[in-house]
Amino acid sequence: MLVTRFAPSPTGYLHLGSAYAALFAHDVARAQNGRFLLRIEDIDATRCRAQFDAAICDDLRWLGLDWDGPVWRQSERLATYHAAIRRLDELGLVYPCFCSRKDIAREVAQSLSAPHGPDGPLYPGTCRSLPRAQTTARMGREPYALRLDVQQAVARMGTLEFDEHGRGPLGEHGRITAEPARLGDIVLASRDRAASYHLAVVVDDAAQSVSLVTRACDLFASAHVQRLLQALLDLPVPAYSHHDLVLDPEGRKFSKRDHAATLRDLRRQGYAPDEIRQRLRLRASGGLARLGLGT
Ligand code: GLU
């Protein structure tokens, strides 16, 4: 059975960009008598708010989207994520990183050929080869993040592939060879986040039997390293369907700061949910999305 999910982080009200992602996942599931799940990705306690969690559920209902089964919340699943990180550690693929953001920026600035990912420079691997004796002592007294040694992990797992039913940002489609190093040595856990986005998503998609991951194409690079995590953790591999980003009338990504484009605000302005659904769906068949709502 086809299972999709919508997995928002409750850091603000739902805007049109996330409403589109929800509608997309919903419609694909409903068209094939599948299941549509709602998962609240609320691990980052510094940014997530219960108020937005409740508002997201409420706004989705208002939009007319019904999900199957109970809502999952990642904050309730930390023990499962820790077990997954332990397993990666037992494979010898995890190392502590003591670098602050500033340290990383400095290191990147000093390096002549810092590797770059889709969102800028990647972590340059500063702490990857620190001796164990040294890291153990430092872990007792300094904050640190746990990172995945991606190169070693790739060497262990060999070539991996995934199926893309939608499109990546460069039109990538079909059987894709994963390039897990695209995002560098990803963080698995840090002081602020008991489990990183990549780790938690992979564990939960498997636990919820998600068979098709649908989301905006700005997360396409994530699929590459998530494929690696699936292989390392021996998890089933979903198919992917990345879709266009919904852009504001100026052609920019909606952000949580665009109050005019939140479902809350559109509702207040008197838009009917049918109308919003219809306009979002029209964009779904019309390629790159620009919506003339709420501006
Ligand atoms: N929680 C992620 C976000 O809000 C969604 C990630 C995903 O769909 O894999 O961007």
Residues whose N, C-alpha, C, O or C-beta is under 5 A from the ligand:
A	BS01	LIG	A7 P8 S9 E41 V201 T214 R215
